Amino acid sequence: MVSPSYMDRICAMFDSFCKTVSRNYYRDLLRAEKRRNDHYKEEPVDYCPVYGAGAADKVRAGVGVRGHHLQRDGGGD
């Protein structure tokens, strides 16, 4: 039979584990909320996933990604 002191220690360890998990989960939620609030923007964002920032403006201006001018008929350099 298991001694009562051993059972008390097991219960205390489980209690400590549960409190740690709860605290870490709460901290993660706070971190995620802060990250969301830091990166949230009201103004519209120009998004061009293939070429990176500013590439959409270059494409609209007829300039290729590496500065080469694009032909309007769909051809390259």
Contacts in CASP RR format, 6 or more apart in sequence:
PFRMAT RR
TARGET T0000
AUTHOR 0000-0000-0000
METHOD contacts of the structure
MODEL  1
MVSPSYMDRICAMFDSFCKTVSRNYYRDLLRAEKRRNDHYKEEPVDYCPV
YGAGAADKVRAGVGVRGHHLQRDGGGD
46 54 0 8 1.000
46 56 0 8 1.000
46 57 0 8 1.000
47 56 0 8 1.000
48 54 0 8 1.000
48 55 0 8 1.000
48 56 0 8 1.000
48 59 0 8 1.000
51 58 0 8 1.000
51 59 0 8 1.000
51 65 0 8 1.000
55 65 0 8 1.000
58 64 0 8 1.000
58 65 0 8 1.000
58 67 0 8 1.000
59 70 0 8 1.000
62 69 0 8 1.000
62 70 0 8 1.000
62 72 0 8 1.000
63 69 0 8 1.000
63 70 0 8 1.000
64 70 0 8 1.000
68 76 0 8 1.000
68 77 0 8 1.000
69 77 0 8 1.000
70 76 0 8 1.000
71 77 0 8 1.000
END
